Amino acid sequence: MEYDWEHRVNTTSGTVGWRERLLGVFHSAYQPTDPAAFREMMAALPILFDQFTFVDLGSGKGRTLLLASEYPFRRVVGVELLPALHRVAQENLASYKSEAQKCFALEAVCCDATDFSFPAEPMVLYLFNPLPESGLRRVMANLERSLRAHPRAVYVLYHNPVLEHVLSESAAALTKRDGTHQYSIYAFTKDSPRSG
Ligand SMILES: C[S@@+](CC[C@H](N)C(=O)[O-])C[C@H]1O[C@@H](n2cnc3c(N)ncnc32)[C@H](O)[C@@H]1O
């Protein structure tokens, strides 16, 4: 609520409609990332932000897209399954104003994260429990194919990593770089085994 009040946006879960709540039971319920936790995770990333694209799979009302725009990312992309949440995200992107904003290339896409084609750019992939295990496995298989076709630096920031074994078992050859009980950071970089 504080974040929404400060920035005149609508990103809380409190105002999510009954239909989206019900769908959340079958997919993954909308819950926005806490701003302080997000900034802590960003501080742990060993990257030059202006060389990376930020992608949030399961971006809901888009709070992380607004938070990510405080960093000089090349661009910021959110992918959300539910049209009603996606529409709110678009409104938030359009109305957001902050003196802290450093990235202005913000985009919200409405599609199933398991069908999303990753941009062939250095990327920070943000996951806050958007998918059940089968869906996360499909996303990791897509990422593996994308890295094979376009080897590049990719960091996966997994917030509340309840299915972390899916990342560590993935053929995408990700290496765990950092983490706390709240998040894990995995990386595919030029030092990774398959990147040559
Ligand atoms: C825990 S919320 C995270 C919201 C946002 N990433 C954040 O951190 O503020 C998970 C989101 O994933 C979305 N979601 C669930 N299944 C999805 C799918 N297959 N593709 C894209 N989004 C999905 C839900 O609708 C929900 O908005």
The ligand as a MOL file (V3000), in Angstrom:
LIG
                    3D

  0  0  0     0  0            999 V3000
M  V30 BEGIN CTAB
M  V30 COUNTS 27 29 0 0 0
M  V30 BEGIN ATOM
M  V30 1 C 3.8470 -14.4040 -7.1140 0
M  V30 2 S 3.2030 -13.3990 -8.4350 0 CHG=1
M  V30 3 C 4.6390 -12.4120 -8.8210 0
M  V30 4 C 4.2940 -11.0570 -9.3900 0
M  V30 5 C 5.4880 -10.2020 -9.7970 0
M  V30 6 N 6.4860 -10.9630 -10.4940 0
M  V30 7 C 6.1520 -9.5550 -8.6190 0
M  V30 8 O 7.1710 -10.0850 -8.1650 0
M  V30 9 O 5.6640 -8.5150 -8.1380 0 CHG=-1
M  V30 10 C 3.1430 -14.6110 -9.7760 0
M  V30 11 C 2.4960 -14.1060 -11.0610 0
M  V30 12 O 2.6810 -15.0960 -12.0770 0
M  V30 13 C 1.5310 -15.0840 -12.9160 0
M  V30 14 N 1.4880 -16.3430 -13.6760 0
M  V30 15 C 1.0480 -17.5690 -13.2740 0
M  V30 16 N 1.2020 -18.4910 -14.2510 0
M  V30 17 C 1.7550 -17.8330 -15.3060 0
M  V30 18 C 2.1550 -18.2340 -16.6200 0
M  V30 19 N 2.0200 -19.4950 -17.0280 0
M  V30 20 N 2.6620 -17.2830 -17.4410 0
M  V30 21 C 2.8020 -15.9860 -17.0470 0
M  V30 22 N 2.4360 -15.5520 -15.8160 0
M  V30 23 C 1.9310 -16.4550 -14.9470 0
M  V30 24 C 0.3920 -14.9000 -11.9380 0
M  V30 25 O -0.7980 -14.4860 -12.5800 0
M  V30 26 C 1.0070 -13.8570 -10.9950 0
M  V30 27 O 0.7280 -12.5600 -11.4660 0
M  V30 END ATOM
M  V30 BEGIN BOND
M  V30 1 1 1 2
M  V30 2 1 2 3
M  V30 3 1 2 10
M  V30 4 1 3 4
M  V30 5 1 4 5
M  V30 6 1 5 6
M  V30 7 1 5 7
M  V30 8 2 7 8
M  V30 9 1 7 9
M  V30 10 1 10 11
M  V30 11 1 11 12
M  V30 12 1 11 26
M  V30 13 1 12 13
M  V30 14 1 13 14
M  V30 15 1 13 24
M  V30 16 1 14 15
M  V30 17 1 14 23
M  V30 18 2 15 16
M  V30 19 1 16 17
M  V30 20 1 17 18
M  V30 21 2 17 23
M  V30 22 1 18 19
M  V30 23 2 18 20
M  V30 24 1 20 21
M  V30 25 2 21 22
M  V30 26 1 22 23
M  V30 27 1 24 25
M  V30 28 1 24 26
M  V30 29 1 26 27
M  V30 END BOND
M  V30 END CTAB
M  END
